[in-house]
Every structure is written in C-alpha cells, then in structure tokens.
Amino acid sequence: MSSDLKSLDQALLSLNQTLLESVACGDWDTYASLCSTDLTCFEAETNGVLAEGLPFHKFYFELPGDPQASATPVQVSMARPHTRWIGPDAAILSYTRLTQKLSNGVPITASCCETRV
C-alpha cells in the first residue's frame, strides 16, 4: 500500500471516529457537518426501510436524555476497520463498532457491524 493511500485511510478513519464520537455524546452539529444532507441508510431502527436525509437521524439526537448519562463515560471505537477505495474521492469503510459504557454501574460492551460509503 502506498504512503498516499495509507494517509487517506488514516484521514478517513479519523473522520469516521469523530462521527462516532459525535453520536456517543449527542453532538448534532458535528454529526450533521460530517454527513451529506441527502444520505440514505438501512439501519435496525428503519425496520428494513430505506431512510433518506438527515431528519431521521436528528430525531434520535433530540430525544430527552437520561440526566445520569452525561456523567457516564462512553467510549466508541472501530474494530478491524477495512477501507476499499472505489474512486479518487470515494471509499467504502466497514468495521465493527464497539461501544463501552456503564449500565447500572456494570461495564458493558455492545457491538454492531457498520458499512459507510
């Protein structure tokens, strides 16, 4: 792998990490700045239906949160990230998202597989 491609991979992974952290801390402005306004997705929450645009996602950011949650640490990371460049400015990124947090004082780790284009 060329050093230019490694550099692009690192930049992509860094941007995606910022995106994941914005979700974990409820930072809508950062999340929206990193997403296309016309994004589309299939997610567990869409029940197999294609969701289009940012409003679907914004709903979750606007839900009232647990007042205790802001004091509870959350760490989100990508396990085994894989990038596949499909053009000079387009890539597919796949990874397993690991979310670590406390639940009733007990540390738990949740995982799910994600793919982003």
N, C-alpha and C positions, 0 to 999 in steps of 0.2 A: 504494500500500500504506500502510495506516495505521501510525502510530508504535507503537501497541499490538501490531500483527501483526509488525512488524519486531523489536520487543523479544522477542516469543515465539519468532520464528525464531532470533534470536541465542541465546536460552536453550537452545533445542533443539539447535542446532549445538554449543554449548559442552558440554552433557551428552554428546552423541554423541562429541565429541573426547575427553572424559575416558574414555568407554567404550573407544574405540580405543586410547588410550594404556595403559589397564589391560591390554589383551590384549598389547600390544607388550612390556610389562615384566613380565608374568606375575602381576599383582596380582588374585588371585581375589576377595578381599573387596570391592574397589571394583567389579569386574565384576558380581558377584552382587547388590550393592546397587543397581545400575542396571537390573537385568533382573527381569522378572516370573518367579516360580518356575514358572509354567505356560507359559512361552514355547514357541513352536513355530517350526521353521525347516526350510528346504531349503537345504543347503549342498553344496559339492563333496564334502565328507567324508561326507555321508549317502548318496551314490550314488543320488539321486533319491527317497529315502525321507524321509517327514516325521519329524523328530526332535522329541520332546516333553520339556520340562523341562530343568532345569539340569545334571543328571548327564552328559549327552552332552558339554557344554562343559567341565565340570570335569575330565574325563579329560585334555584337552589341557593344562590348567594344571598337572596333576600329573605330567606326563611329565618324566623327568630331562632337565635342560637341558645344553647344551654349556657347560663351565666358562668358555670363552673368550667365550661370547655375552654374559654380563653386562657385560663390559668393552667390547663392541662397540656403538657408538651406533646406535639405530634411531629413525627419525622417521616418523610416520604422519600423513597429512593427507587432507582431503577435497577433491577437485577438483570443481568445478561442482555444489555441493550444491543440491538443489531440495526445497523443502517444499511440501506440499499439505495444508492443514488440512481435515479431514473432520468436525470437530465442535469444540466449545469446548475439549476436552481430549484430542483425538486428531489425529494427523497422520501423513502418510507422508513419509519422508525418503529421498531417493535421491541417490547420489553415486558417484564413482569413488574408491576408497580407494587412495592411493599410499603404498607402504612403501619407504623408503630405508634401506639398510644396506650394510655391507661384507661381501663374500664373498671370502675369501682375499685380503683387502687391496684388493679392487677394488670401488668403489661401484656398486651396482645399485639399480634402481627396479622394483618389482613393482606391478602394478595389478590391481584387480578391481572389478566393479560390485556395489554393495550397495543394498538397499532395506530400510528398517526402518519398522515401524508402531508 
